[in-house]
Every structure is written in structure tokens, then in C-alpha cells.
Amino acid sequence: GLPRPPLAQTTGSASMGTGPRGGKRVREAAAAAAAAAAGGANATDEERIAAGTAAAAPSEWHARDPAERPSSKPKGNPTPPPKAAGAVDPEDVDRKSSLALTKKGFAAGAVARACASVRPTADDEKTSFNEQKRRRIAAVTSWLLEHAELWELPRETLAEAKRARGEADDENRHQEQETRGSDESLVESAPENVFGVDASERAQTLVKQGILPILETHVRLAKKASFETIKKDGDGTVAGVGAQDRERTGKSLRVVRLEKAAARGRDLCPRLARGEACAFSARFETSGARRDSRADSNSSAAETAAACVYSHDIEKFMREKAPDLKGACPFGGGGACRFGKRCRFYGSHGSEDEKAGEPKKTSIKNDANDAELNALSDEMQRLLAKCAFALPRSDAVLKTMGVPVKCVSRTQAARVYGAPRAPADREGHLGVSEPGGRLDRPGWLPPPPDFRGKLYVAPLTTVGNMPFRRACIRAGADVTVSEMAMAANLLKGDRREWALVRRHTSETCFGVQVCGGYPDLMARVGELLDSTTQCDFVDINMGCPIDGVCNKGAGASLFKDAEGLARCEKTVRCASRAMRSTPLTIKIRMGYEDDPAKYVAHEVLARARGWGAAAATLHGRTRQQRYSRDADWEYIERCARVAARDGDGLPLVGNGDVFGWADYARRMRSGHLATCMIGRGALVKPWVFTEIKERRVWDISATERLAYFDQFARDGLEHWGADEKGVETTRRFMLEWMSYTHRYVPVGLIERGVTQKMTLRPMPYEGRNELETMLASDDVRDWIALSEMFLGKPAKSFAFVPKHASNSYSRESAAALRQLGSSCVAEEDDDDDDAQNG
């Protein structure tokens, strides 16, 4: 046969392979062999090796396991001659390497950062294009595994990267685990380590004390507490404009009413500001009862001004009016603006004709409130005030179930319902149905709202207003709820209460939350909202911990004893049957007291579906706990299983301490929850919804954070108005929001390996720039200075005290921070306060 080739040639051919790259090597070897034969002794070492005339390659190159083979050419191979300058374009290498890495699953942004951080060496630039690309991919991959966030890694390398970092593999593949929620081994929550193994000893010590460790270069423990959130005046306190109670204002309600009346007397008549006749003037002309026909015009004008509570002196008002704000009027200006001369953007209204009230042909919109729904009309307000608004379904339900109507006066009840009925027995039973349960309810229950996988903004008292909800929607929220409205005030036609249930057109899934503890009250308000408002569901708050609510038999007090649970059952039954097309949901807590033996949420959730609830939300705290300490997610998970198994598939939403995408993924990984409700986490950082949807940790800049307040000011002026009152109302609610946002600590300032949590008290720190430091300030004067960027300077008499100061910080963390030398923690620091509605 044919002579066998030398051993070296056989070995070299075997190492080339038979694929496309192997074929290329074969051709290169053949060309090198021909050149060596022609050149003889003048052939280079590389040509001799390729031709098979040199010694065999080292033994490790022939290892059976391909993973054990060296990634480069065999040892001893001479380095190829350097290529001419400009032969390989480094940008082309980066582009090809980035494309290969993104195809493997790495995030494009992370790859770009890695390529900018890892530069090729001088030796790399001397190699071929393919060798440079191989080395570049290896170097960039190594950097990504060491420095990048876990969300930036492909799924197949995520577990390996976590093991290399020493972190628990508890957050990957959460979507796959949702589909395998029946596996009991996946239900148990993984340990929630605040810090990883790479956290320093200092960081671990501070975290154990309840303190969020900040990089030492930014810590400012000697910072003085110069803020004056509460100005002492004798034994009382002085608060800002619009304060609600005497404890905060130091003023009686009578004094507050007199001050508001004096402010109205200085304001210009709204009709006069628009160039129209005062309503009181028209009334005098028609009646003539309060004006002598022989009086001259001056006495008539004086009489009209005396009857109107506003000022009619236009010249004086314009002289004393605050300077106009910069920018265009949010209502389009001219005749389109309903505030006329009272508008703080009056200078931008256009020509004098337009300012005088003539319609503007090219106005942006006639009224910003056109985008708002659920407004209370004058006629409906009058009917509700007189208890003359017909509610036939709720009346029939209450009559069938034997529930007396006690939410109206005796006179109104006698006029509407005839002779008063004897009170019925309040004792209930934990059954699945009762007589009259299917009264006039086609299909028994309307379909529940679809919360699965949607981001849910919690209903928040004071701070959960429409401009804030719009900010959350822009950040990625899917479900929004109104501020908690008291059911009794809605039935009375209270305009301030009805303002809370207004809905913006951008809120695609919107619910109205109401609070009340008696079946007759909630049945009537349920039918009222079902027939007069545009909402996707009505939520009853049965978890509000505020004393004023619980003392009235509502909120969390329903879980206090057997009588409260019986009222809870009957309330849900009556309210759900009184509503025809709107589903009813409930929001509850684990129980009233901290004793785990007295938790009752699992019993309520097992029966709530039979009572008529379409879905439920569970806050993982008790009423006694309020907002202190961590939420009990183990109990929430237990209740989710009970609701799914015994509760006829009742959708359950978990609530408590969701502060980032990792928290959300951890809570949702079992697949038993429909979604998570986010409350204070959204207040501190509304971009948490963006983080969850994009599965990343966002080190947001100070400029981007400031943009949230800029948009809030625009939305606030549209919602509350562009006159002086609307501007100050927008400012007050912006400051209320800032009382939460200043608690956020930028990711880049936290020690490596530590994650911010709601229960960790941040150390006083200085930001990376002046604006970031100002945003982190707890000084009210800094908050007011920030608001001036968008709303101008406030009145000289303006002062502000946050209405809510709830936090989950422990008293021990405050004592530990004082021991470190910080003077920014008050001695009387409290770890829980009335802040949210449940």
C-alpha cells in the first residue's frame, strides 16, 4: 500500500479536526509544506512545524477531554510575526465580540461597559483577528462574571456565577418556577441575606445593628440635625398650610376656619377673574329682595361684594398677586384657562383679547380635567346630601338579609324606608352561602380582575394622589387604586371625599378603595360606586391600623373578636350582592394582635370567595405591629395555598416590604400569588416598577430623580389647578412625597455586597454631587428649595410638617447610630406611625 506518513504529521493532522476550521488548517499546512520543500534550509520554524518536520506537539494537546486542552497553540510554537499596523481594526474586534456575547445571552449594556473597562494588551494587538476576538471574548466574559449584576448574565451561566460569588441560587428562573408552583419544595422562601460573602466585616456589623452601611468616603456622622420639621410654640406644634389636626397645628378648628376665610377674602372672585358677572350679582338682579331699587350703582356693587366671599377689587389683586411662574399655562391659556386672572401663568395667556376671556382658537385643551373621570356633579351632590339618591339593589339586599339601615338619620330612614325596622341579630356564621345570597346577581359573581403578573400600586393615604399614581404608571405600574375614602362621607356627597376617587384616563386598571365596618353602609356605598363611577373593582379596606378608623369599628378592628369577624362576613356578603357589574375585593392583615395563635387571615381567605369577594390582598403584618419589623411572608405563602385550595381559587395579592426586583421575584417564585402590592417601596423609589419589569438594579442619577418631581408639578397643576391655591396644594403634596423619597440611598453609595431594605436605617451621608446630597436631606427647608425649582417661592407664612412619618426602623438602630456619633437621629424616634391605610 501507500507509505504511512511520519508520526508527527499524523498527530498534527489529528489535531486539526475535520470541520471548517480544521479544513482551513489543512490547507494552511499544505501551503507551508510546499513552501518548506521549495525553500529547504531557509524555511522558518513555523513552516517546518506545519509541514510535519518538527517534533510532535506536547502531550497535553492530545488530552482526551477537550476542556483540558490549552486554548492557545501548543507550547513551544513560535509567536507568529507581528502584523503590519492597521491590519486589524480594534473596533471591528469589539463589534464582533459584542455580537457573539449578546447572542449568548449577555445584556448589551453590560457588554458595552465591559468592553470599555477591559482594553486589549499590546500582545493581543499583534495576533490575528480571530485570536484577538477569542481573547477579547474571554476577557470580557471574565469581567462580566466578576463585576456585572446577576440580571445581566444569561440563564445558563447564572447559577455558576452565583456559586462563584458564594450567593444562594434563589432568584433565577423564577418564571419557570411559577409554572411548577405545585412543587412544595419551591414554596419555602430562600434565606433573605441582606449581605453576601463579599460584604466587609464593618458592613455585616452595621447590618446586624439595623443600619444600612454607606461607603466610608461618603459618611457624614457629624452632620447636624438643623432641620425644623416641627416648630415648637409652647406645648403645641406649628404645622404648615393645610394641616389637618390640632396636635400638629396648635390651632383650634375655629381659628383654622377663620384663617381660610381671610385667605378667600384676599383672593379674586373666580367668575370676575374670567370676565364674567359674579353669581351673587345675577342672584340679586333676579330676586331684588336684598337691594333697594333707589340705591345707586355703587351701593349695589358694595352689596354684591359683601355677599360674595371673594374680593372684587381687580387692581388690588393684580398688585398683590405673586409673580407668574415660568412656562406655559397647563390649560392652554386665554379663554381655555378657567382661572383667568387668578392663574399663575396669566402672562402666557396670549393677547389681551384672549386674556379678557375670548376663546383661544388653537388652545391645547379646554380643560385639563377632561382627562379625569368620576367627578361629582352638582345635582348628584344635592341628592346625596338629602339622602334622596335611589339605591334600590342595596335596599332589597339589606331587607332580604334582615340588616337594618343605620347609616342614615331616623328622619331620613322614615322618609325613605317608612317605619323603622327592628334591629336584626348581628351574629353571623362562617358558611358558604345564606338565604338571599343570589339576589339579582346574574352569574353569581362578576369575573375577578386579572392581577396575574401585573404591578400593583398600593392605596396610600395622602401621598397616593393622582399625580403620584401617574408617576408610577410612567415607571411601569399596571394596577392603581384611589386613596382610601370613607364610605359614610361618600354617601353624604362630601366633595373632598369624592375627589379621592377621581381617575385619570391613563389608569387602565383602576380600583376605588373604601373603608367602613357595617353591612348597611358598605352595601349602599357599593351600589353607589357600581352605578356612578368608572372603576374596575371596589376594594374594602379591612386592614387599616389608624386609631380613628379602628375606633369606629372599621379597618383592622374587624379582626379583633368574634363580633368583628361576623360583621366582616356580613359586610362582604351585602356589599358584593349590591353591586351588579363591579367585582369586590378586600384588603386585610394577618390579625389584630401580634400573637400568632390569634392570626385569622387564613380562615377569612378560605371563606371569602363564598362570601362574595373576587380577590383579596394580605398585608404581612398585624394591626398591633403596624409597619414595624419585617412582613411575615411565610404566613402570606401559607394563606396563598389556603386561598387556592380551600378558597375556591381566590386570587391573593401579597403586600409588605417589596423594595426591588429581587424581592418581587422571590415572593412570586412559588406561583401561588397573583402578584405583589407595592406601597412604601414605590413612595421611596417609584422607579421600582421599572426595575422589576427590566429585572435590574437601577443606580439612578440625581437628575433623573429630579425629573420625577418636575413631572409631578405639571400633573399636580393640571389636577389641583393653576391658581395660587392649586400651586400651594401641589407644593404641599410634593413635600409629603419628599418626606419618603429622601430615604432612598443610591446604589453606588452602599457598601459592596449589601442590599437596601425597608428595615435598615441609612447612615447620614453626602451624595456624589450637590443635587444628590440635597435630595437625601431630611431638612424641610431643602425640600421647599427643591419645590421652588418648579413652583416658585411659597408665601412668607408657609410652613410644613409631614403628615406621616411611618418607617420600619428599629429603636435599636437609632441608638446604635447615636453611639457612632451621629446627631441626626432624634431621641424620641418612633418606629411606627400612622402612614398608610393598611
Buried (B, 14 or more C-beta within 10 A) or exposed (E): EEEEEEEBBEBBBEBBEEEEEEEEBBEEBEEBBEBBEEEEEEBBEBBBBBBBBBEBBEEEBEEEEEEEBEEEBBEEBEEEEEEEEEEBEEEEBBEBBBEBBBEBEBBEEBBEBBBEEBEBEEEBBBBEBEBBBBBBBEBBBEBBBEEBBBBBBBEEBBEEBBEEBEBEBBBBBBEEBBEEBEEEEBBEBEEBBBBBEEBBEEBBEBBEBBBBBBBEEBBBBEBEBEBBBBBEEEEBBBBBBBBEEBEBBBBEEEEBEEBEEEBBEBBBBBBBBBEBEBBBBEBBEEEEEEBEEEEEEEEBEEBBBEBBEBBBBEEEBEEEBEEBBEEEBBBBBBBBBBBBBBBBBBBBBBEEEBBBBBEBEEBEEBBBBEBBBBBBEEEBBEBBEEBEBEBEBBBBBBBBBBBBBBBBEEEBBEEBBEEEBEEEEEEBEEEEEBEBBEBEBEEEBBEBBBBEEBBBBBBBBBBBBBBBBBBBBBBBBBBBBBBBBBBBBBBBBBEEBBBBBBBBEBBEBBBBBBBBBBBBBBBBBBBBBBBBBBBBBBBBBBBBBBEEBBEBBBBBBBBBEEEBBBBBBBBBBBBBBBBBEBBBBBBBBBBBBBEEEBBBBBBBBBBBBBBBBBBBBBBBBBBBBBBBBBBBBEBBBBBBBBBBEBBEEBBBBBBBBBBBBBBBBBBBBBBBBBBBBBBBBBBBBBBBBBBBBBBBBBEBBBEEBBEBBEBBBBBBBBBBBBBBBBBBBBBBBBBBBBBBBBBBBBBEBBBEBBBBBBBBBBBBBBBBEEBBBBBBBBBBEBBBEBBEEBBBEBEEEBBBBBBBBBBBBBEBBBBBBBEBEBBBBEEEBEBBBBBBBB
